[in-house]
């Protein structure tokens, strides 16, 4: 069983520590995605799992075996790179079978494994072509096929779709997810694209500055982010944040810095003399001509299925995703409602998410 366990992992370059005491454990067959902004340490961690980077401290275990001192070849992992890393002088079949040839497998066995994998990936008609004769998506499938033929314990993907156009990325996401379901192998996948993370992962690891911020299923992280960073990182468009002070009478309203008031459906359980940050996803904001918070439209972006509207609310830019089409123009006044039970609150200093309740329901208890 290809479990993956990371315990107390550190990585330093001289006096610069880029991975800080990371510990996490994954079961056999999980699809794990590491996400975070550029420079957060996700690719460095992947390379340490692969054996391409030395470990400063801590342990990595695959299938219960500590692999710190094993070479990449001895770890029985396969890695798919961002730039495909195919040999230009070799055919597709030769690229896919090259690692098996290095392992002294017979030509007959190599041919069988390459043909089976090519059939799985739809590469059979392309086996005699060279990489220069392939599209980007075809090259990526060849790189995946080269990994699959090795039958590894763990697959490692380092931003494999970043060089593809938007439509092909969507198609390849579906292909990789379907491939994982067929193979049932453990996959660790690095990306900066949170849409890839949300649509493909069994669990997501959110990293910031070499530290783990949160680990959980996509919907768990989306619905219950532990802090402001995770809330802002996952979701497209990003969550809106407004800082202010809650009403002292226990009612549901937030007073912004310039005195404007936003009415709410929920509020933090803790009291509220300290400033808090309100977080509301664009999809949870609605037009409310009667009782909504006033604002001015700065930008309208119709996408077909819905409409993205950027609104200036008392000096704060607020993005709304509206299901209806908007018969308004830039500069028009609009009233929008933040009264959603899905609102989040964060401590303005620590950025930790605060538990919430509905004051109306609380007063009836």
C-alpha positions in Angstrom: 0.0 0.0 0.0 1.6 3.3 -1.1 0.9 5.5 1.8 2.8 8.7 2.1 3.9 10.1 5.5 5.8 13.3 6.0 7.0 14.1 9.5 8.7 17.3 10.7 10.0 18.2 7.3 12.5 21.1 7.0 14.4 22.5 4.1 17.0 25.2 4.2 19.4 26.8 1.7 22.1 28.1 3.9 20.5 30.3 6.5 17.2 30.6 4.5 14.5 28.1 5.6 11.9 27.5 2.9 10.0 24.6 4.4 9.1 24.8 8.1 8.3 21.7 10.1 5.7 20.2 7.8 3.9 17.0 8.9 1.1 15.3 7.0 -0.1 11.7 6.2 -1.9 10.4 3.1 -3.6 7.1 2.5 -3.0 4.8 -0.5 -5.0 6.0 -3.5 -5.5 9.6 -2.4 -5.3 12.4 -4.9 -3.4 15.2 -3.0 -2.9 18.7 -4.4 -0.4 21.2 -2.9 -1.4 24.8 -3.6 -0.2 28.2 -2.6 1.3 31.3 -4.1 4.7 31.3 -5.9 7.6 30.7 -3.5 5.5 29.0 -0.9 7.6 25.8 -1.1 5.2 23.4 -2.9 7.6 22.4 -5.7 10.4 22.1 -3.2 8.4 19.7 -1.2 7.5 17.6 -4.3 11.2 17.5 -5.2 12.1 16.3 -1.7 9.5 13.5 -2.0 11.0 12.6 -5.3 14.6 12.6 -3.9 15.7 15.5 -6.2 16.3 17.7 -3.2 18.1 16.9 0.0 16.1 17.0 3.3 17.5 19.3 6.0 15.5 17.6 8.7 12.5 15.3 9.2 11.5 12.1 7.4 9.5 11.0 4.3 8.1 7.5 4.2 6.5 5.8 1.3 4.6 2.6 2.0 5.9 2.6 5.5 9.6 2.8 4.4 11.7 5.9 5.3 13.2 7.0 1.9 15.4 9.9 3.1 18.6 8.1 2.0 17.2 6.4 -1.1 17.9 7.6 -4.6 15.0 8.7 -6.8 15.3 5.4 -8.7 15.0 3.4 -5.5 11.9 5.2 -4.3 9.6 3.7 -6.9 8.0 7.1 -7.7 7.3 8.6 -11.1 7.3 12.3 -11.8 5.5 14.3 -14.6 7.2 17.7 -15.2 5.8 21.0 -16.4 7.9 21.0 -19.5 7.2 17.3 -20.4 11.0 16.4 -20.4 10.7 14.2 -23.5 13.7 13.0 -25.5 13.3 14.8 -28.9 15.3 12.1 -30.8 13.1 9.3 -29.6 9.6 8.2 -30.8 6.6 8.2 -28.4 7.1 4.4 -27.8 10.8 4.8 -27.1 10.1 7.7 -24.7 7.5 5.7 -22.8 9.6 2.6 -22.6 13.0 4.2 -21.9 12.9 3.8 -18.1 12.0 0.1 -18.4 14.9 -0.4 -20.8 17.2 1.1 -18.1 15.8 -1.4 -15.7 16.8 -4.2 -18.0 13.3 -5.3 -18.8 13.0 -7.5 -22.0 12.0 -5.8 -25.2 8.9 -8.0 -25.4 7.7 -7.0 -21.9 8.4 -3.3 -22.7 6.4 -3.5 -25.9 3.4 -5.0 -24.0 3.4 -2.4 -21.2 3.9 0.5 -23.7 1.0 -0.8 -25.9 -1.3 -1.2 -22.9 -0.5 2.2 -21.6 -0.8 3.8 -25.0 -4.3 2.3 -25.4 -5.4 3.7 -22.0 -4.2 7.2 -23.0 -5.3 7.2 -26.6 -1.7 7.3 -27.9 -1.7 4.1 -30.0 -1.8 6.0 -33.4 1.1 8.2 -32.2 3.6 5.6 -31.1 5.9 6.1 -34.1 5.9 9.9 -33.9 8.5 12.1 -32.3 7.7 14.9 -29.8 8.1 17.6 -32.4 5.1 16.1 -34.3 2.8 16.3 -31.3 0.5 18.9 -29.8 1.0 20.1 -26.2 -1.8 17.9 -24.9 -0.4 14.9 -26.7 3.1 15.5 -25.3 1.6 15.7 -21.8 -0.1 12.4 -22.3 3.2 10.9 -23.4 4.8 12.2 -20.3 2.0 10.7 -18.2 2.4 7.4 -20.1 6.1 7.3 -19.4 5.2 7.5 -15.7 2.4 4.9 -15.8 4.5 2.2 -17.5 6.7 2.1 -14.4 3.8 1.1 -12.2 5.1 3.4 -9.4 3.9 3.5 -5.8 3.4 7.3 -6.0 2.9 9.7 -9.0 4.2 13.2 -8.6 2.9 16.0 -10.9 4.7 19.4 -11.0 2.3 21.9 -12.6 1.8 19.6 -15.6 -0.9 21.7 -17.3 0.6 25.2 -16.9 1.9 25.3 -20.5 -1.5 24.4 -22.1 -4.3 26.7 -23.3 -7.4 27.1 -21.2 -9.6 24.7 -23.2 -7.0 22.0 -23.2 -6.4 22.4 -19.5 -10.0 21.7 -18.8 -9.9 18.5 -20.9 -6.6 17.3 -19.4 -7.9 17.9 -15.9 -10.7 15.5 -16.7 -8.3 13.0 -18.2 -6.0 13.0 -15.2 -8.9 12.6 -12.8 -10.3 9.7 -14.8 -6.8 8.1 -15.0 -6.5 8.3 -11.2 -9.8 6.6 -10.8 -8.8 3.8 -13.1 -5.3 3.3 -11.6 -6.2 3.9 -7.9 -2.6 5.1 -7.3 -1.5 7.8 -4.8 -1.0 11.1 -6.6 0.7 14.2 -5.2 0.0 17.1 -7.6 1.5 20.7 -7.4 -0.4 23.6 -8.9 -0.8 27.3 -8.4 -4.3 27.1 -10.0 -6.9 26.8 -7.3 -9.6 25.7 -9.9 -7.5 22.6 -10.6 -7.2 22.0 -6.9 -11.0 22.3 -6.3 -12.0 20.1 -9.2 -9.4 17.3 -8.9 -8.3 16.7 -5.3 -9.5 14.3 -2.7 -7.6 16.6 -0.2 -5.9 20.0 -0.6 -2.9 21.2 1.3 -2.7 25.0 1.4 0.8 26.3 1.9 2.1 29.8 2.7 5.8 30.7 3.2 6.8 27.0 3.6 4.1 26.3 6.3 0.8 24.3 6.1 -2.2 26.6 6.6 -4.9 23.9 6.3 -5.5 20.4 4.9 -8.9 19.1 4.0 -11.3 18.2 1.2 -12.0 21.0 -1.4 -15.5 21.8 0.0 -14.3 21.6 3.6 -11.7 24.3 2.8 -14.1 26.3 0.8 -16.9 26.3 3.4 -14.8 26.3 6.5 -11.4 28.1 5.9 -9.4 28.3 9.1 -8.1 31.8 8.4 -8.3 34.8 6.0 -5.5 33.5 3.8 -7.2 30.2 3.0 -10.5 32.0 2.5 -9.0 34.4 0.0 -6.9 31.8 -1.8 -9.7 29.3 -2.6 -12.6 30.4 -4.7 -13.0 32.3 -8.0 -13.5 35.2 -8.0 -11.8 35.6 -4.7 -13.7 36.3 -1.5 -14.5 39.9 -0.6 -13.1 41.3 2.6 -14.5 44.4 4.5 -13.0 45.5 7.8 -15.0 47.3 10.5 -16.6 47.1 13.9 -19.7 45.1 14.9 -22.7 46.8 16.5 -22.4 46.8 20.2 -26.1 46.0 20.8 -25.6 42.5 19.5 -27.5 43.1 16.3 -26.1 42.0 12.9 -24.5 45.0 11.4 -20.9 46.1 10.6 -19.7 49.7 10.6 -17.0 50.3 8.1 -14.1 52.8 8.7 -15.9 55.7 7.1 -19.1 55.1 9.0 -21.1 53.2 6.4 -23.1 50.3 7.7 -23.5 46.8 6.2 -26.4 44.7 7.4 -25.7 41.0 8.0 -27.5 37.8 8.7 -24.9 36.4 11.1 -22.2 37.8 13.5 -19.3 36.3 15.5 -20.2 34.6 18.7 -17.4 36.5 20.5 -18.0 40.1 21.4 -16.8 42.8 19.3 -15.1 45.9 20.4 -12.0 44.8 18.4 -12.2 45.2 14.6 -13.2 42.2 12.5 -12.9 41.4 8.9 -16.1 40.3 7.1 -15.6 37.8 4.3 -18.4 37.2 1.7 -18.0 35.2 -1.5 -19.1 37.0 -4.7 -21.7 34.3 -5.4 -23.4 35.0 -2.0 -24.1 38.8 -2.7 -27.5 39.7 -4.1 -29.1 42.9 -5.5 -31.5 44.3 -2.9 -33.1 47.6 -4.2 -35.0 48.2 -1.0 -32.7 47.4 1.9 -29.3 46.8 0.4 -26.1 48.6 1.1 -25.6 51.4 -1.5 -22.7 51.4 -3.9 -21.5 52.5 -7.3 -20.8 50.2 -10.2 -17.2 50.4 -11.4 -17.1 47.4 -13.9 -19.6 45.0 -15.5 -18.3 41.7 -17.0 -21.0 39.5 -18.6 -19.7 36.0 -19.0 -22.9 34.5 -20.5 -24.0 32.2 -17.7 -23.7 35.0 -15.1 -22.5 38.6 -14.7 -19.5 39.8 -12.7 -20.1 43.3 -11.2 -17.4 45.3 -9.4 -19.1 47.7 -6.9 -17.5 50.5 -4.9 -19.1 50.3 -1.4 -17.9 53.2 0.8 -14.4 53.0 -0.7 -14.2 49.2 -0.7 -14.2 47.2 -4.0 -16.7 44.4 -3.8 -17.1 41.8 -6.6 -20.5 40.3 -7.1 -21.4 37.2 -9.3 -25.0 37.6 -10.2 -27.1 34.9 -11.9 -29.2 37.5 -13.7 -28.1 39.8 -16.4 -27.7 43.4 -15.3 -29.4 46.2 -17.2 -27.2 48.9 -15.7 -24.0 50.8 -16.6 -20.8 51.8 -15.1 -21.4 54.8 -12.7 -24.9 53.7 -11.8 -25.9 53.3 -8.2 -26.8 49.8 -7.0 -27.9 48.4 -3.7 -26.5 45.0 -2.7 -27.2 42.7 0.2 -24.5 41.0 2.4 -27.2 39.2 4.4 -26.1 35.7 3.7 -25.8 32.9 6.3 -22.5 31.9 4.5 -20.7 35.1 5.6 -17.4 34.6 7.5 -15.6 36.7 10.1 -11.9 36.9 10.8 -10.0 38.4 13.7 -8.4 41.6 12.2 -5.1 40.9 14.0 -4.6 37.1 13.9 -6.7 36.6 10.8 -8.2 33.4 12.4 -11.8 32.7 11.4 -14.3 33.4 14.2 -17.3 31.1 14.9 -20.6 32.7 14.0 -24.3 32.5 14.9 -27.6 34.1 13.9 -28.5 36.7 16.6 -32.2 36.3 15.9 -32.1 32.5 16.5 -29.9 33.1 19.6 -32.4 35.5 21.1 -35.2 33.0 20.8 -33.4 30.3 22.8 
